[in-house]
Amino acid sequence: LRDLMDVYSGLPVRIGGRALKACFLNDNGQSSRDMLAALGLNANSMSALARKSAIVRSPLEWVSNEADMMRCMTKHHPAVGYFTETHETDEVAPCF
């Protein structure tokens, strides 16, 4: 859980020697607000961090929908993200 909080706060986290990427929906929808609240974060601060990540190297990847979330998590494996429904592939699996 601490790694999730750190990576979504924009801090670098390494898994097996590889950088962990955090995929983040920029829609400010209920799933984003719920996920961020569960980690003690809020959508406004995440949006600021996500914009900053486009300028400086950051573990955050801003996506626009759930299909992009799946592509982000697959492309940047190991990565974390969130969906409204459970998804599982060879690279993507529920983490909590």
C-alpha positions as CSV (number, residue, x, y, z in Angstrom):
1,L,0.0,0.0,0.0
2,R,2.9,2.4,0.8
3,D,4.3,1.9,-2.7
4,L,0.9,2.8,-4.2
5,M,0.7,5.9,-2.1
6,D,4.2,6.9,-3.1
7,V,3.9,6.3,-6.8
8,Y,0.6,8.1,-7.0
9,S,2.2,11.0,-5.1
10,G,4.9,11.2,-7.8
11,L,7.7,9.5,-5.9
12,P,9.9,7.0,-7.6
13,V,9.2,3.3,-6.6
14,R,11.2,0.4,-7.9
15,I,9.9,-3.2,-8.3
16,G,12.5,-5.9,-9.0
17,G,14.9,-3.2,-10.0
18,R,12.5,-1.6,-12.5
19,A,10.7,1.7,-12.1
20,L,7.0,1.4,-11.3
21,K,4.7,3.5,-13.4
22,A,1.3,4.8,-12.1
23,C,-1.4,5.2,-14.8
24,F,-3.9,7.9,-13.8
25,L,-7.3,8.7,-15.4
26,N,-7.7,12.4,-16.0
27,D,-11.5,12.4,-16.1
28,N,-12.0,13.4,-12.4
29,G,-14.7,10.8,-12.4
30,Q,-16.0,8.9,-9.4
31,S,-13.6,6.0,-9.8
32,S,-10.6,8.4,-9.8
33,R,-11.9,10.3,-6.7
34,D,-12.6,7.0,-4.9
35,M,-9.2,5.5,-5.7
36,L,-7.3,8.7,-4.7
37,A,-9.3,9.1,-1.5
38,A,-8.5,5.5,-0.5
39,L,-4.8,6.5,-0.8
40,G,-5.3,9.8,1.1
41,L,-4.8,11.9,-2.1
42,N,-7.1,14.2,-4.0
43,A,-7.9,14.8,-7.7
44,N,-6.7,18.4,-7.7
45,S,-3.2,17.5,-6.5
46,M,-3.0,14.5,-8.8
47,S,-3.9,16.7,-11.8
48,A,-1.1,19.1,-10.9
49,L,1.4,16.1,-10.5
50,A,0.2,14.6,-13.8
51,R,0.7,17.9,-15.6
52,K,4.2,18.2,-14.0
53,S,5.0,14.7,-15.2
54,A,4.8,15.9,-18.8
55,I,7.6,18.4,-18.1
56,V,9.9,16.4,-15.8
57,R,10.5,12.7,-15.5
58,S,7.8,11.2,-13.3
59,P,6.3,7.9,-12.5
60,L,2.8,9.2,-13.5
61,E,1.2,8.6,-16.8
62,W,-2.0,10.6,-17.6
63,V,-4.6,8.6,-19.6
64,S,-8.0,9.6,-20.9
65,N,-10.1,6.4,-20.6
66,E,-10.1,2.8,-19.4
67,A,-8.8,1.5,-22.7
68,D,-5.9,3.8,-22.5
69,M,-5.4,2.7,-18.8
70,M,-5.0,-0.9,-20.0
71,R,-2.6,0.1,-22.8
72,C,-0.6,2.2,-20.3
73,M,-0.3,-0.6,-17.8
74,T,0.7,-3.1,-20.5
75,K,3.2,-0.8,-22.1
76,H,4.9,0.4,-18.8
77,H,4.8,-3.0,-17.0
78,P,5.4,-3.0,-14.0
79,A,2.6,-0.4,-13.6
80,V,-0.5,0.2,-11.5
81,G,-3.8,1.7,-12.5
82,Y,-7.5,1.3,-11.7
83,F,-10.7,0.3,-13.5
84,T,-14.4,0.3,-12.7
85,E,-14.4,-3.5,-13.3
86,T,-11.8,-6.2,-12.7
87,H,-9.4,-6.9,-15.6
88,E,-6.7,-9.5,-15.8
89,T,-4.2,-10.3,-18.6
90,D,-0.6,-11.7,-18.6
91,E,0.7,-8.3,-17.7
92,V,-2.2,-6.8,-15.8
93,A,-3.8,-8.3,-12.6
94,P,-5.8,-6.9,-9.7
95,C,-3.5,-5.7,-6.9
96,F,-6.1,-5.1,-4.2
